[in-house]
Structures are given as structure tokens and as C-alpha cells.
Amino acid sequence: MAAAALPALRPHGGPTFPYIDDEQLSTWAEKIHEQDRDTYVYFDNTMHGAAPLNALRLAHLLRERSHGYSVQI
């Protein structure tokens, strides 16, 4: 039996503004939540340290929607 691939998301920031805004992060959080399965997110917007900040913000948004599910970063 073949296992289904786990969903993955690899967001990138822009060249002049590496941070991903809350509107986009909220959209991704909602889509991840709707899938109701493990999803891997790898932020590739490392300029100015944006990746860890965006990861923490997405984790917060997912926790708001999770209702008891684990959110790990």
C-alpha cells in the first residue's frame, strides 16, 4: 500500500520585503486547518530573519484554529 504524500508549503518573501503579511499567513492557516492532516511548512524567506518570525506567527494562527490539535514548530 502506497502512503499518500504529506502536504507541504514553502512560502517565499519578496526581494525587497521578505516578511509575509498576516493576510497571506491567515489564508494558509485556514487551508492547512481545513486539510485536517499533518502539513510541513518550510519558510524560505530568510532575509532579515523573516522566516522564524513568520513561522511563529503561522503557528499562532494555527493554534487559534486547532481546538486541541498539536501545532509544532
Phi, psi and omega in degrees: 000127179275135178277143176289143178294141176285139177297145178222149180227133180230083181286147177236142171274175178275167182292331181256342179221094189286343184282140178266130187285162182300327180299313179292318178298322178295321178298314179294320179300318180295317179295319178296316180298318181296331180289334177054045177205165178302136177223132177264133178236125179239106180281128182246024178253072188277346181301133179063021178071024184291326186303309181295325179292318178293324178296316178297319180294317178297319178300318178298314180296322178291321179297324177299330183262348195285329180049054175102347177284151180281136173237119183240143174235000000 
